[in-house]
Amino acid sequence: MTTRPLEGKTALVTGGSRGVGAGIVARLAADGAKVAFTYARSADRAKAVAAEAVAAGGIAHPIHADSRHEQDIEAAVARTADRFGGLDILVNNAGVGSFAPITDLKIDEIDAMLTINVRSTIIAIREALAHMDDGGRIINIGSINADRTPFPGQSVYALTKGAVSSLTRGLAHELAPRGITVNNVQPGPIDTEANPADGPFATALLGVMATDRFGTAAEIGAFVSYLAGPDAAYITGSSLNVDGGFTA
């Protein structure tokens, strides 16, 4: 019996070259999936993520794609399916955040959050379904801010993540006849380059949490891998908080 629950599966992770995305790529590959992942900027960083997965016995392939552009998303999905012979798992991880009072947000910041956090997720799902067999897995990476925004300046970002949660619920019904599950992982504070556990906001965030630490990208990756695997077939339409008690 295999100890790699995703053996033989293929996956695409958007925004997989850093932070939470890199943690997801590493875990899916370690659990046996053939993983493609997109990156928008640093080819060297993307190559390093792929190399680490291969060194650990997995398979990972970087694809340059900017989630602001529909054609890039379409091409990334098609290239994944062509390279691996199909697509079983889609993880919509690409996202951006601009945090400021709504009166101070620039229109390009608002557009970027709506485009990458919401529009690109819809496009990726639409394209993936053309290649996904029955029984596939769609996993969106939202944010705990969809449920709780204790600090000023998070309103528009929270709106976009709330939209992802709503999309998840609707698609769960739409895709259930095909046995495709759709779930939304909502991380709390995670120790990443963008939000380090020793950063300027750490004390305030820890003050509203039940635990006394940030989570790790590896912990999010482990949960995503579980949702992508055979033991999670009865979970769909859920927004699942992985937040150290941020909402407790």
N, C-alpha and C positions, 0 to 999 in steps of 0.2 A: 504494500500500500504506500502511495506517495505521501511524503510529509510536506509537499508543496501544493497547497489547495488550489492554486490558480494555474497549475501545469496545463499547457495546451491552450490557454486563453490568450487573447490579444487585447491590448489596452492602448488608449490615447489619453494623455494627461495634458491639458492646456496649461501654459505657464509653469513648466516643470523644471526650470533651471536653477531655482533658488528657493530658500525658505520652506514653507509648507509643501510646495509643489515638488521640490527635490526629495523631501522625505517620503512623499507618496510614490514617486518613481522608484526610489530605492526599495521600498517595501513590496510593491507589486512585483518588481523584478525578482526580489529574493524569494517571493512566494510562487514563482514559476511562470508568471505572465511574460509575454513578449511585449515590451512597452515602447511606444513612441511618445515623445513629448515635444511640445512647442516651446520656443523661446523667441523673444522679440529683440534682444539687444546683444548680449555677450556670447559669442560663439565659443570662446575659450571656457567660459563657465559651463555652458551646456555640454561641451565635450568632456569636461571633468566629471560631471554628474553621470554621463553615460559610461565613462571609463570605470568609475567606482562601482557601478552596477555590474559591469562585466567582470571586474576583478572579484566580485563577491559571488560569481557564478550565474548571474542573470543576463538578460538581454535588454538593452535600452538603446534607442535611436533618436537623436535630436533632429527636429525639423524647424527651420526658421519660419516663423509665421507671426504676424502682428494681429492681435485679436481686434484691433480697430477696423480691420479690413475684411469684408465678407469673403473676397476671393482667396485670401490667405487661409481662412478657416476651412473653406471648401477644399482647398488643395491639401491641407494637412490631413483632413479626414481621408481623402482619396489616396494619398500617399501611404498612410498607415494601412488601409485595407489592401492596397496593392502589394505592399512589402510583406505583410504577414498573412495575407489570404483571408481577410475579413476583420471584423471588429466585434468584440464581446463586451468590452468595458469602456465607457467614456467617463472621464473625470474632468469636470469643468472647474478648474482651479484658477485660471487667469483672472486677475482682479486688480483694481487700483482704488486708492482712497485719498481724498483731499479733505482736510478737517479744518473748518473755520466757520464762523457765523455765516448764515446764509447771505447776509448783506455783503460779506467780503468775498464770497466764492466767485471766481471768474467763470464766464460761460464755457470756456474750453475745459475747465476742471469739471464742471457739471456734465458736459457732453462726454468727457472721457469716462466718468463713472457709469453713466447710463449705457454707453456703447460697450465698454469692456465687461462690466459686471452683469449686465442684463442682455443686451442685444446679442453679444457674441455667444452667450450661453444658449440662447434660442437657436441661433444659426448652427452651432456645433451639434446640438441635438437633432435638428432637422436633417442635417447632412448624415450624421451617424446612423440614423434609422434606416437609411437606404442600404447599409452594409451590415446591419446587426441582425443576427438570427433571433428567433424566439428564445426567451430565457436570458436575454442580455441584462446588463446593469448600467444604469446612468446614475452617477453620483455627483451632485453639485456641492461646491464648497462655498457656503454662505458665511455668515458671521453672527455671533451672539448679539451683535448690535441690532439685528432685526427684532429681537425681543426686548432688549434693554439698552438704553442710551443714557447712562448716568452723568455724562459730561457734555457741556456745550460743544457745538461745532460738528456734531456727528449726524445731523438730520438727513442730509441728502445721501450720504453713504448708507445710512440705515434704511432709507427708502429703497435703494437698489437691492439690498440684501433681503428686505421684506418681499420684494418682487420675486426673487429667486425662490423663497419659501412658498409663495403662492403658486408659482409655476410648477414646482415640485408636486404639490397636492393635485393640481389639475391633470398633469401628465400621468400621475399614478393611475387614475381612472382610465385615461385615454389609452394607455399602453398595457394595462392589465390583461386584455384578451390575448396578447402575444407573450405573456409571461415575463415581460420586461419590468423590472423594478426601478423606481425613481426615488432617490432619497437625497436629503440635504444635510450635510454635516456643518454644524455651526461652531467653529472654534472660538474659545475665549482667548485670553492673552497667551500667545505662543512666542517663545524665545527665538526670534529671527533677527536677521540683519536690520530689517525695517522697524522692528519693535523689540529691542533687546531687553533681557530680564534685568539689566543694570542701567537701563536708559532713563531719560528724564521723566517718563510717565509711569515708571514701574511702581513707585511708592503709592501713588493714587490708585492704580489698578489693583494692587494687592490689598488695599484697604477695603475694597468692596467684594472681595472673594472669600470663599470658605477656606480654601487652601492657602498656604504661604509660599507658593511658587508659581512660576509660569509653566505652561506645558511645553512640550517639545514637538518638533516636526515629525520625529519618529513615532510619537504617540498618535498623531493624526494619521500618519501613514498606516499604522497598524489597524486603526478603526476603519479606514477606507478599504483596506484589503479584506477585512471581515465582511463589510457590506458587499464587496465584489464577489465573495465566495459562496459556496453552496449552502452554508449554514444560515444565510441571511435571506433565503428565498421568500420568507413570509413577512419581511419588512418592506413596506413601500408607502410612499406618500408622507414620510416622516421627516421632520426637522429635528435633528439629534444633536443635543448640546454636549460638546466636549470642552468644558469651560472651567474646571477647577472650582466649581461652585459659584461662578460669577452671577448666576441666576438663582442661587439657592435662597 
